[in-house]
């Protein structure tokens, strides 16, 4: 998909994930805008602009708008962690969104629950060709032999074992977003009942997708599952972030950006 005008916008949910990206950008320069720091440079020969999304839908929407309006990005790739909802979506797995939905959008009875007023849509689909390309590229990037050799931070099998994890599996499907941190059995069960095909829940992706739809900027949202969004979450999150999520983010973007 090369040849599109404008740099690629790279959004990360957490500083550790952004750091993994910046470490493989050889020439980044900082730009301060809208209370945010943007890093402008190149990744594997492609012009990119990297930035923290901010937490929550409004913060992520503002960041997306700045990427598109000020920096003129041609596409956006979002990486971050999420809670797993779907059956078989384990901690340490990766979910690639083929559609995104705001689970806390409810303007009923004026509009059906989840529908974005004025759009007729509740689910914002990602471009199928882009999803197919990303799925193939990410599957290669997440192979154990690739992750164990990834630079600058290879993923060590002993780190996975220490956290009770195995090598990641890649899932493709619905990711849902809302301005709540979902971390109880009841909350996750409620979401699974209302949206049985949802694979993961987080706080930004659907807002990014809505802005991208409005501005006709394609986007991809990729989430590493850090917990099961329930009472049983027990992973050492700082360690998971440093030894698993951060290497995933670096490896996935190192493979995906040259392919876009």
Steps between C-alpha positions, in 0.01 A plus 500: 500500500800725462461810290239659726577865566592603853680332789362212704361598839608263776296521820591315819286472809782495758849655528672161506344408166592835348856459626527173310409687182734793563793265554474382139450850354850630412420869450199606706448868577252626758207728420284640782135551408172491689666398824654200329848404382518367146813329370554558128747281314536176308455130566652258252508775239138608546411847629317464833360711782485323837300615802328386817127484444396617845259299713131493410295575192523879502877506546545244222265690268694823553830326429359340185370837378842660551673217315267539204453877496843632598735223387298379202541130572374267230409222745514420871613189687409472867673253735414450866376260766141387558287267706404173337130417460469235234519131577852377430652847511777447755721741687799564275304453177457777241170623354481679165174692457295445187231722659472729802201604712441737793340280764396801710320679216127495577277775359186287525212537447601758239742253342567129550745413776865523381408692184701816436238774444502635147693209352258208504793290624590334825796303367775685318662254261867505414602477135490124418807507274699685767387253766604205283843653441540575870389153606757333275777738606424480872481121492857498370614763752357306795662168413715376792814488289448863398408636844794322662737681262324838490716806555562694713294292747467129421218319675639231730316175556585518870317831532186342356536201731547723806168669421323172428468583129567323173600636160230729359214410273354757260122556491301720261157641585301758693667726757276715720590827672357706783592751766511239773781274613332158486645278772219305672323174424165679489613773260669259261202261512266789418709588195516140381120472529437822307780444245571126484748528214718766668856374539650779711410817688702822538454877524609663172479298180142569393551875549806486276298308242215753511732797437679307227166425333403867513833610352533206255826383653535120518601353833599176665454424871714224651472400865709273721283329763634584846215349705155345468318816615371321809562439871764237423751741345825415676777573253789714627399787270825703510699187421253396230524843343878508502579142403203408277284789374794729420692239293175408324438864406849547363501174305152547355564855378847414370336241273175680423621850409711393200205300368247784513 
